[in-house]
Amino acid sequence: MHKTLLAAATAASLVALAACSGEPEAVSLNKFDPQAHELANAAPKQLPPSITASRTYRCADNSLFYVDFYNNNTAMIRTTRDGMPTMLSAAEGSPPYTAEGYSVSGDGENVSINGKSCHT
């Protein structure tokens, strides 16, 4: 009886090994990704603008402004450190940065904010 079971187990393992080939199976990841075609043909993504300078300005009347300058010719201005920012944009890529109620001329250590002389 043991010889019969041993022979059957040997035969079963030989059949299983015969199904394997010596060549590795090539696997394509695109076969498993349902969005592979859409992703391959998608338009490139644009990164958000980065901050080129973040400055705090004190003006002649002792008021403070917090201005972040970005690399896409825009700036964000706040009147308090954690206040709500207002986006300013520069026409034709050069200052002044303007928005309703705000105008920032320059982007260095000395600027004019709403006509007031301000410095860092």
Secondary structure, 3 states (H helix, E strand, C coil): CHHHHHHHHHHHHHHHHHHCCCCCCCCCHHHCCCCHHHHHCCCCCCCCCCEEEEEEEEECCCCEEEEEEECCCEEEEECCCCCCCEEEEEHHHCCCEEECCEEEECCCCEEEECCEEEEC
